[in-house]
Amino acid sequence: MGLIKTLNDHSSFMTNFLNQCGGYAVIDGGLATELERHGADLRDPLWSAKCLISSPHLIKRVHLDYLEAGANILISASYQATLQGFEAKGLSREEGESLLERSVKTACEVRDIYNESATKGTWDVLEDGRTPKRRPILVAASVGSYGAYLADGSEYSGIYGADVSLETLKDFHRRRVQVLANSGADIIAFETIPNKLEANAYAELLEEEAINIPAWFSFTCKDGFNVVSGDSIQDCASIADKCKQVVGVGINCTPPRYIHGLILSIQKVTKKPILVYPNSGETYNADTKEWEPSSGVGDVDFVSYVGKWHDAGASLIGGCCRTTPNTVAAISKALSSRTNSL
């Protein structure tokens, strides 16, 4: 971590990290799918966060798979981890906070294990062919949207109802953000943001609580111009642009075919680094709580977009729901090949 961890100027945090990585960074991929592949039963309102209680060893396994695939950023298993959700399962507030901390510490432990192993994939060689350097790796503490806690699919619609106000959302997220900010993470990833209201809530929370680590805002979109609620992606990205703690703006859990247009739209309102980690293109069915595979794309098709996204201005690229370590390995290879050719 070194330089990365000592940066006090949020505005240069991501630029420095990207420079250390060689100009681009690879974000990891889907967590829940991989946990299920390793045998986890996630039919629970806590979804992937259930494994923080029942099988943290599986989370470690998936994190390690992504590092071995070439990821520069590990996202913690806290997307669905909320204090309110843990309390609904009968856990105390203290136990819930401990689980939030565990999500980050688990990712940090895996990073340490990976670095210490010094396996072939851990080391990159400098241009002189002699001096090895450790691949920069960040741990991002995931904050899922209010809709994720509701577990009713509303993070994919952004429709929370008239009773949910800015203050409602700030009160809901406040303590979780405080705990995660002090958990040892390098950055907070506000993910799958479905509307302007929640983006404003996050921005105000970061300011009010004087959160001392950087953050990124990542929105989920329904087309090439709007987030799922119908709010303009430019309006949403503008909120992130004005927040000093936010060092990256982008898109996640959105079909790959929309990403290029969204990058171009975001560039019109911010000069902050742009990150994209789409889903596989499949559609989530909130009634069955399953991903419908009919419109998904394979790894080869997904990765065929990577060069276009990079050319358009995305400097951090990975995958979201239904993507795998194979997807991330292919992204890493594609970006490395492009950089080497240039």
Sequence and secondary structure as in RCSB ss.txt:
>XXXX:A:sequence
MGLIKTLNDHSSFMTNFLNQCGGYAVIDGGLATELERHGADLRDPLWSAKCLISSPHLIKRVHLDYLEAGANILI
SASYQATLQGFEAKGLSREEGESLLERSVKTACEVRDIYNESATKGTWDVLEDGRTPKRRPILVAASVGSYGAYL
ADGSEYSGIYGADVSLETLKDFHRRRVQVLANSGADIIAFETIPNKLEANAYAELLEEEAINIPAWFSFTCKDGF
NVVSGDSIQDCASIADKCKQVVGVGINCTPPRYIHGLILSIQKVTKKPILVYPNSGETYNADTKEWEPSSGVGDV
DFVSYVGKWHDAGASLIGGCCRTTPNTVAAISKALSSRTNSL
>XXXX:A:secstr
 THHHH   HHHHHHHHHHHHTS EEB   SHHHHHHTT    STTGGGHHHHH HHHHHHHHHHHHHTT SEEE
 TTTT  HHHHHHTT  HHHHHHHHHHHHHHHHHHHHHHHHHT GGGEEE TTSS EEE   EEEEEE  HHHHH
TSSGGGT    TT  HHHHHHHHHHHHHHHHTTT SEEEEEEE SHHHHHHHHHHHHHTT  S EEEEE BSSSS
BBTTS BHHHHHHHHHH TTEEEEEEESS GGGHHHHHHHHHTT  S EEEE   S EEETTTTEEEGGG   HH
HHHTTHHHHHHHTEEEE   TT  HHHHHHHHHHHHHHHHH 
